[in-house]
C-alpha cells in the first residue's frame, strides 16, 4: 500500500460520507453500516484493491 493508495481511500471515504452523512445507515449488501464500509475501505488490503471492486 502506497501513499497514493491511502489518499485514494481517504477520498473514497470522504465521498461516501458526503453522500450518506449518517454513519449508522445500514449497508445490507455488506452486512454492516456506513462506518463499517468506511473502515473496510481504509483497511490494509491483503491483495489488489481491484479484487474488492464490483
Secondary structure, 3 states (H helix, E strand, C coil): CCHHHHHHHHHHHHHHHHHCCCCCCEEHHHCEEHHHHHHHHHCCCCCCHHHHCC
